[in-house]
């Protein structure tokens, strides 16, 4: 929407109802100056979670900035409908593919960290993830057969998650990890290789 469209679209109708889980509100940069359709007073829209995304619609937005956009959309999707929990028969592995490093951590069933590994990401996402996981397994004295669950996160989560397991955004992983370590934590600051995020916990 543009502010010059207000005359043509007075009182924009609500496009949501009680069954709507969330709204992604995409606008063109500088075109939605007054956010004319961002809130619809007196309707269910006031209580529905909304993610506002503003882009310039250039190719660069969806290539070099695609990881950030994907993370924001993924985190919003997780917020309005969390993925099902995976029950682990033994140990669980988490692999975080970031822009500069790939990290792997192994937890036992009680949630205790058994081993971890941090390696440079390099050019190949799967190769870096494989190296990080193998190093962590070696340090823990385990094999892949001991793993009952895997979670992939970070910008490369969709590239390395082809071997089974759940792909979860780093926003959700940070939030759950911080709460696990200290339930009193309310703010998490993630300073990454490509962007920074601030996460508020309830």
JOURMO-V5614 format. One record per residue. N is the residue number from 1. RES is the residue in three letters. SS is DSSP state (H for helix, E for strand, C for the rest). OMEGA is omega in degrees with one decimal (* if undefined). D_LAST is the distance of its C-alpha to the last C-alpha in Angstrom with 2 decimals. Layout:
BEGIN
N/RES/SS/OMEGA/D_LAST, N/RES/SS/OMEGA/D_LAST
END
This chain:
BEGIN
1/UNK/C/175.0/32.66, 2/UNK/C/-179.2/34.68, 3/UNK/H/178.5/35.21, 4/UNK/H/178.6/38.87, 5/UNK/H/-176.1/37.98, 6/UNK/C/-179.0/36.91, 7/UNK/C/-178.3/40.51, 8/UNK/C/-176.9/40.90, 9/UNK/C/178.1/37.65, 10/UNK/C/178.1/37.13, 11/UNK/C/-179.4/34.34, 12/UNK/C/-176.7/32.97, 13/UNK/C/177.6/32.31, 14/UNK/C/179.6/28.93, 15/UNK/C/-178.2/28.77, 16/UNK/C/176.2/25.91, 17/UNK/C/-175.9/25.89, 18/UNK/C/-178.4/23.90, 19/UNK/C/-177.9/24.21, 20/UNK/C/-178.8/22.69, 21/UNK/C/-178.7/19.48, 22/UNK/E/-177.9/18.92, 23/UNK/E/170.2/21.12, 24/UNK/E/-173.9/22.11, 25/UNK/E/-175.3/23.90, 26/UNK/E/178.4/26.35, 27/UNK/E/174.6/28.61, 28/UNK/E/-176.0/31.37, 29/UNK/C/179.1/30.82, 30/UNK/C/-175.7/32.12, 31/UNK/C/-176.8/33.15, 32/UNK/C/-169.7/30.34, 33/UNK/C/-178.5/30.68, 34/UNK/C/179.2/29.65, 35/UNK/C/-170.9/27.28, 36/UNK/C/-177.9/29.51, 37/UNK/C/-172.0/27.85, 38/UNK/C/178.5/24.19, 39/UNK/C/179.6/23.55, 40/UNK/C/-175.9/25.76, 41/UNK/C/175.2/25.67, 42/UNK/C/178.4/26.45, 43/UNK/C/177.8/25.49, 44/UNK/H/-176.7/22.85, 45/UNK/H/-177.6/21.85, 46/UNK/H/-176.5/19.80, 47/UNK/H/-178.1/17.09, 48/UNK/C/178.1/17.48, 49/UNK/E/-177.5/15.24, 50/UNK/E/174.0/17.53, 51/UNK/E/177.9/18.14, 52/UNK/E/178.9/20.88, 53/UNK/E/178.9/23.16, 54/UNK/E/178.8/26.15, 55/UNK/E/176.9/28.95, 56/UNK/C/175.7/32.62, 57/UNK/C/175.6/33.72, 58/UNK/C/179.0/35.74, 59/UNK/H/-178.5/36.25, 60/UNK/H/179.1/34.48, 61/UNK/H/-173.2/31.18, 62/UNK/H/176.3/31.24, 63/UNK/C/-178.8/32.95, 64/UNK/C/178.0/31.95, 65/UNK/C/-175.3/28.65, 66/UNK/H/179.3/28.18, 67/UNK/H/179.0/25.82, 68/UNK/H/180.0/23.29, 69/UNK/H/179.2/23.77, 70/UNK/H/179.8/23.50, 71/UNK/H/179.7/20.23, 72/UNK/H/179.6/18.65, 73/UNK/H/179.9/20.15, 74/UNK/H/179.6/19.25, 75/UNK/H/178.3/15.53, 76/UNK/H/178.6/15.63, 77/UNK/H/178.3/17.69, 78/UNK/H/-178.6/15.36, 79/UNK/H/-175.6/12.45, 80/UNK/H/177.5/14.85, 81/UNK/C/-173.6/16.60, 82/UNK/C/178.3/15.47, 83/UNK/C/-179.2/18.67, 84/UNK/C/177.6/20.17, 85/UNK/C/176.3/19.76, 86/UNK/C/176.4/22.96, 87/UNK/C/-177.2/24.61, 88/UNK/C/177.4/26.34, 89/UNK/C/-178.4/29.83, 90/UNK/C/-179.5/29.91, 91/UNK/E/177.4/28.17, 92/UNK/E/178.7/25.59, 93/UNK/E/173.5/25.93, 94/UNK/E/-180.0/23.55, 95/UNK/E/-178.9/25.30, 96/UNK/E/179.3/23.87, 97/UNK/E/179.0/26.51, 98/UNK/C/-177.1/26.00, 99/UNK/C/-179.3/28.52, 100/UNK/C/178.8/29.96, 101/UNK/E/174.7/29.18, 102/UNK/E/-174.1/28.51, 103/UNK/E/175.4/26.68, 104/UNK/E/177.4/26.92, 105/UNK/E/178.8/25.39, 106/UNK/E/178.8/26.51, 107/UNK/E/171.4/24.59, 108/UNK/C/-173.7/26.28, 109/UNK/C/179.8/25.23, 110/UNK/C/-179.8/23.39, 111/UNK/C/179.8/21.20, 112/UNK/C/177.7/23.41, 113/UNK/E/-179.4/24.45, 114/UNK/E/-179.7/28.16, 115/UNK/E/175.9/29.13, 116/UNK/E/-180.0/28.13, 117/UNK/E/176.5/30.09, 118/UNK/E/-179.6/29.80, 119/UNK/E/175.1/32.58, 120/UNK/E/-177.6/33.44, 121/UNK/C/179.8/32.53, 122/UNK/C/-174.0/36.01, 123/UNK/C/-175.6/37.45, 124/UNK/C/-177.5/36.85, 125/UNK/H/-176.8/33.30, 126/UNK/H/179.6/34.42, 127/UNK/H/178.8/36.71, 128/UNK/H/178.7/34.02, 129/UNK/H/178.6/31.64, 130/UNK/H/-179.8/34.55, 131/UNK/H/-179.0/35.52, 132/UNK/H/-179.9/32.08, 133/UNK/H/-179.6/31.73, 134/UNK/H/178.2/35.32, 135/UNK/H/179.7/34.93, 136/UNK/H/177.7/31.85, 137/UNK/H/179.0/33.73, 138/UNK/H/179.9/36.78, 139/UNK/H/179.8/34.99, 140/UNK/H/-176.3/33.49, 141/UNK/C/-177.2/36.93, 142/UNK/C/172.5/35.73, 143/UNK/C/-179.9/36.80, 144/UNK/H/178.5/35.06, 145/UNK/H/179.3/36.30, 146/UNK/H/-176.8/33.93, 147/UNK/E/177.3/30.85, 148/UNK/E/-179.0/29.33, 149/UNK/E/176.0/26.49, 150/UNK/E/174.4/25.80, 151/UNK/E/178.0/22.95, 152/UNK/E/179.7/23.87, 153/UNK/E/-177.6/21.70, 154/UNK/E/-176.8/22.53, 155/UNK/C/-177.5/24.94, 156/UNK/C/-173.9/27.56, 157/UNK/H/-178.5/25.58, 158/UNK/H/179.3/27.72, 159/UNK/H/-174.5/30.91, 160/UNK/H/-174.6/30.50, 161/UNK/H/-177.4/28.99, 162/UNK/H/-176.7/32.36, 163/UNK/H/-178.0/32.91, 164/UNK/C/-178.1/30.50, 165/UNK/C/-176.1/26.83, 166/UNK/E/174.0/23.67, 167/UNK/E/-175.7/22.89, 168/UNK/C/-179.2/19.19, 169/UNK/C/178.4/17.99, 170/UNK/H/178.1/17.26, 171/UNK/H/178.7/13.93, 172/UNK/H/179.2/12.73, 173/UNK/H/177.1/14.77, 174/UNK/H/-177.0/13.39, 175/UNK/H/-178.5/9.74, 176/UNK/H/178.8/11.11, 177/UNK/H/179.2/13.66, 178/UNK/H/179.4/11.69, 179/UNK/H/178.6/9.62, 180/UNK/H/-178.0/13.15, 181/UNK/H/-179.3/14.79, 182/UNK/C/-176.9/12.59, 183/UNK/C/-180.0/9.65, 184/UNK/C/-177.8/9.31, 185/UNK/C/178.9/8.81, 186/UNK/C/-179.1/6.44, 187/UNK/E/176.2/9.14, 188/UNK/E/176.4/11.60, 189/UNK/E/179.7/14.99, 190/UNK/E/177.4/17.30, 191/UNK/E/-174.8/20.90, 192/UNK/C/-177.8/22.96, 193/UNK/C/-179.2/26.60, 194/UNK/C/179.6/26.33, 195/UNK/C/175.9/23.18, 196/UNK/E/-178.8/20.12, 197/UNK/E/171.6/16.49, 198/UNK/E/-173.8/13.49, 199/UNK/E/177.7/10.09, 200/UNK/E/-179.7/6.84, 201/UNK/C/173.5/3.79, 202/UNK/C/*/0.00
END
